[in-house]
Amino acid sequence: MKNTFILLIVFSLFACNNESSIRNTTAPIDYDKYLVTDNPSEKITQKELEFWQERLDKDSIALVSLSKLAGSHAGLFSTTGNIDELYESEALIKKAYEVSSRNKDSYLRTLAHNYISQHRFKEAKTLLDSAYTFPDNKHETELMLFDVTMELGDYETANKMLGKVKKNNDFNYLIRQAKWNDHQGNLDAAIRNLEQAKEVAESGGNKGLRLWIYTNLGDFYGHAGRIMDAYNHYLMALKIQPDNSYAKKQIAWIIYSNEKNTQEANRILDSVMVNHKVPDYHLIKSQMAEFDGNNEESQKQQQDFLNAVSNGNYGHMYNTYLINVYAEINPDKALEIAQREINNRATPETYQLLAYSQLQTGKKEEALQTIEKYVEGKTFEPKALYHAALIYKANGMMDKVKTIKEELKEASFEVGPLMAQKIENL
């Protein structure tokens, strides 16, 4: 009896510890050292920019200086979120293209990459089509054509390009194969692709590739519910680049979504927002405030987001965010933006936003037609499935709602606690 009692205590302690480890994946001791508000990446890039600007001032058409300076401005956009840096980079790339007599395809690809960052996908596709007419470096162009056709929803062309670049154990091929598998709904295969790419990146010792694969693999692990694996990979990214804002934002999401600790998640976001000023942080903070029951703060953060987008020159970059926000507070405006976004890129993900906007403006039959024609069976993205479920529910199709509700239960971490509650109430 005594031995049995002891075993029960041990088992209970183990169960409690195991439950605690599931709830509390993170620990401040792991990441506190990365929350300093210093931004070394920005300082390094700024010094590089000053060096190449000085060289360019002496020779305004020096191709090397133009290219390097364009890269420095793009780097500052990445580290600070300042959209003006991206536009400055664009202008310099265009000038380099104009004065160059060789390697014009390279400048077209660089400019296309800039346009993709701006969500100017159709213009990027036009540039890449031009680059593809050159006899050299077709492989590099094919890689980017895959990227942009995926963004445009031209999956037939994307698959064709993927076949052209197929090369086992090649990093650039593997990460695109992962994107294709994810699009097809095969998350396990996508993760295997990225894990192969990780092996390639680590064997080569390229810090840039390692940084990219650690953050992206972290995202995919999160989608699969492998929270500890995701967390560890974000920490691996921070070990390479201590001021990486994306990795810190994703750790904040883990702490909010998995551990329900909004105070700690806000502390991390506050440290990131000192140097990396992009509007979407406000939406995460708004969501957390609503989860805490602080509706006043939630509305304030939402308005801060809208003000930041309105005051910035972001073009199409925040359309999907704006549609989701306005669908709740100004459905007509959401519908207007959604229709523009469909023209920008007609994907199942943008069509589901159109359908959601149609539903919010009282057009439930039109919303159903949009879902059935452009979305159903074409995307596995949780928010798209949730919006589809709302539209099915409005049209009395409860069997489909029930099926989606079951599927979405596995995506509670990805969608966050607020939407998980809404899914439960479908």
N, C-alpha and C positions, 0 to 999 in steps of 0.2 A: 504494500500500500504506500509506504514511504517513497520507494523508488518511482512508483507510478506518479505520485504527486510532484516529485522533482521533475520528472520528464514533462509533465503537463506545464509546469512553470517555464521550463526551458523552451518548450514549443510555443507557449504564449509570447514569450519575449522575442523569439525569432520571428513570429508572425507580426508582432508590433513593429519590430525593426524593419522587416521587409516592407510593410505597409508604408512606413515612414520614408523609406528609400524611394518608393514609387512616387510619393507625394513631393518629396524634396530632392530633386535631381541636382539642384545647383547649390553652391556655397560661396558666399562673398569672398572667402579667402582665395578662391580660384580666379576671380576676375577683378577684384578691387584695384589691383596694381595697374589695370588698363583704363581705369576711369578718370585718370588725371586729365585735366582740360588742356594740357599742352598738345600741340598737333605737329609732331616732327615731320610727317609726310608733307604737310603743306610748306613747312620751312625749307625742306630739301628741294621741293619742286619750284618754290619761289626763287631760290638761288639759281637753279638751272634756267629758269625763265629770264632772270636778269642777265645772266651770261649770254644767252642767245639773242636777247633783245639788243644788247650792246654790239654784238657782231652784226646783227641785221641793220642797225643804225649806220654802220660803216659801209654796208653794201645791201641796198634794199631789195635786190633780186637774187641774193645768194640762196640757192635751193636748200642746202643743208641747214642754214639758219632758219629759213621759213618752215621747214619740216619739223625741226627740233622745237621751235617756238610753238608751233601748232600743237605738238605733243605735250608741251609743258602746260599750255592753257587747258587742254583736255584733262590733264592730270589734276590741275587745280579744281576743275569742275567735280572730279571724283572725290577729292578730299574735303571740299568746302560746300558743295552743292550749289555754288553760284552759277546760275544759268548763263550769265554774261560771258563766262570763261568758255563755254561751249560754242557760243556764237563767234567769239574772237578766234577760236581754233578753226571754225568753219571758214572765216574770211581768209585766214592765212593759207589754208589748204587750197582754196580756190586760186589764190595768187600763185602758189607754187605750181599748180596745174597749168596756169596760163603761161608762165615763163619757161616751163620745162620743154625740152625737145625730145626727151626719152622717158621711158617708164611711166607714161601717162596713165596706164592701167592701174599702177600702184596708187597714184593720187586719187583716181576715181574710187578705188576701194576704200581708201582712208576717208574720203568725203562721205561715201555711203555709210560707213560706220558711224560717223558723226550724225548723219540724218536718222539712222536707226535709234540712236540715243535720244533724238528729238521726237521720235515717233512719226517721222516723215517717211513712212515705209514705201509708198508708191514712188516717191522721188529717188529713194535709195535703190529701188529695183531698176529704175531707168538708168541710173549711173552704172549699176553692175552689168546690165545688159550691154552697155557701151564697152565696159572693161572686157567683157567676154568676146568682143570682136577682135581683140588683140591676140596675136599668136602665142605670147608667153604667159606664164603664170596662171593658166586656166584653172588649175587645181584650187588656188587661193580664191579665185572668183566663184568657183562652184561651191566652196564651203559657205561663202557669204550669201550666195543665191539660195542655198538651203535655208539659212537663217531668215532671210527676208520673206521668202515665199511662205514659210511657216507663219510668220507674223501676219501675212496678208490672207491666210486661209486657203492658199493655193496648194493644197496637200499633194496633188498629183505631181506637180513640178518639183515640190520639195522631195518627194520620194524618189523621183528621177535623179535629182542632184545627189541624194544620199547614196544611190547606187554608183554614181560616177566617182565619188570620193572614198568608196569603201576600201579600207586598208586596216586589217586586224592589228591590234596593238599600237595604233596611231591615236594619239591623244585627241586631235581635232575631229577624227572620225567617231571615236567612242562617245564623246560628249554629245555629238549630234544624234548618234544612234540612241542614246539615252533619251533625248528630247522626243524622238520619234516614238519610242516605246511608251513613254509617258503619255503622249498624245493618243496612243492606241489603247490606253488604259492598263498597260502592263507595267505596273510600278516595280515589281520585283526584278524584271528584266532590265529596267532603266537603272535601278540601283546597282545591279551586277555590272552594267556598262561603266558606270561612274567609278565603281571600285577598281575596275581594270584601268581606267584612266588615272586613278590615284596612284596605282603601282607605277605607271609610266612616268608620271610627274615626279614621284619621289626618287625613282631611279636616275632621272636626268638632273635632279638638283635645281630645277628652275623655280625660283621663289614665286614668280608671278603665276605660274601654272599651279603650284601647290596651293597658293592662296585662293585661286579660283575654285579648285576642286574641293577644298575643305569646306568653303561656305556653301557651295552648291550641293555637295553630298550631305551636308548638314540639313539643308532644306528637304531633300528627298527622304532622309531618315525621319524627319519630323512628319512628313506626309504619311509615312508607313507606321507611325506611332512608336518609333524607336528613339525615344526622347533622350536617353542617356548618350546614345551614339551621336545624335545631333549636337547636343551640348558639348561633348568632347571635341567634335570637329570645329565648332566655333572657337573653342579655346585654342585649338591648334592653329587656326587662322590668326588669332590675336598674338600668338607667340611669334609669328612671322611679322605681322604688322600690328603693333599694339594700339594704334589709333584707328583700326578698321571699324568704321561706323556701322556697317551692315552686320558684322558678327555681333557687336554689342546690342544692336537693336533686336536681333534674333534671340539672344540670351534673355533680354527683357521680355520678349514674347513667351518664352518658355516659363519664366517666373510668373507671368500673368496667367497664361492659359493652363499650364500644368499644375502650378502651385497656388494659384489664386492670390498671389501676394502683390497687390497693386502698388503698395508703398515702395517696395524694393524695385519693382519694374520701372516706376516713375523716377526713382533715384538714378537708375542707369540711363534712361532716356534724357533726363535733365543734363547729365554729363555729356552726352553725345551732342545735344542740341546747341551747346556752347559754340562749337566750331563747324558742325555740319548742319546747315540751315536749309532743310527741305520741308515742304508743307505737310507731307503725309505723317510725320511724327504726331501732329496735332490730332489726327484721326484715331491713332492708337490711344492717346491720352484721353480723348473724348469717350472712346469705348470703355476704357477702364473706369472713368468717372461714372459712367452710366451703370456699370456693373456694381460700383460701390453705392449706388443710389443717390449720387450727387448730380442731379440733373442740371443744376445751374452751371457747374463746372464743365459738364459734358457739352452743353450748348455753347459755352464760351470757347472751348477748344475747337469745336466744329466751326464756329465763326472765324476763329483764328486761321483755320485751314482755308476757308473760303477767301479771307482777306489776303492771305499769302499768295494764293493762286491768282487772284484778281490783280494784285500789285506786281506780280512777276510776269515775265514775258515767256510763258511756258508752252505756248502753242497747243498741240494735242496731248502733251505729256501727262496731263492729269484728267483727261476726259472720263476714264472709267471710274475714278474716285468721285468726280463731280456728279456723274449719273447716279451713283449709289446714294450720295448725300441728298441731291435734289429730289430724288424719287420719293423721299420721305417728307420734304418740306415745300417743294415746288415741282410737282410732277410734270407740268407742262414744259418747264425748262429742262427737266431731265429728258423728256421725250425729244426735244429739239437737239440736245447734245448727242443723244443716242443715235439719232438719224445721221448726224454729221460723222459720228465715229464709224458707222457702218460704211460710209463712203470712204473713210480713211483706211479701214481694214475690216473686211467682211468675214469674221470668224464666228464659230459657234458661241464663243465667249462674249463677243460684242452683240450678237443677235439676242442672247439671253437678257442682256441689259436693255435692249430695245423692247423685248417682250415684257420685262418687269415694269418699264416705264409705261407701256401701253396699259398694263393692268392697273397701275396706280392712277392713271387718268380715266379709269372706268371702261376701258376697251378690252374687256376680258375675252371676248371672242377673237378679236384680232391678236391678242397676246397668245392665245392657244394656237392659232394658225402659225404664228411665228415660231413658237416652240416646236410644233410638230414638223414643220418644214425645214428648219435650220439648226435646231439644237438637239432634239431627241436622238439619242444614240451616237451623237457626234462629239460629245465632251463628257469628261468624268470629273470636272472641276466642281468642288462641293457647293460653292455659291451658286453656280449655274443650276445644279440639281435642286437646291433649295428654292430658287426662284421658279423653276419649273413646277415644283410641288405646290407652291402658292397659286400658280395659274391653274393647275389641275384641280386644286381644291375649290377655287372660285367657279370653276365650270362643272363641279359636282363629280369629278372623276376620282373618287376616294380610293379605289384599288391601286391606282398609280401613286397616289400620295403615300399610301402605306408602304409600298415597295421602296420608294425613295427614302422614306423616313428610316427604314431599316438599314439602307446603304449608308446613310449619313451618320449613323451612330458611331461608326468607326473613324469619323473625321472630326471628332469633338476637339482634339488638340488644334488641328489646322484652322478650324473656323472660330475657335475661341468660346469662352463660357457664355457670352451673351447670345450668340447665334445657336449654340447648343441648346439653350433654354427655348429659343424660338422653334427649333427643330422638334423638340419634345412636345411643343404645343400644336404641331401641325394637325 
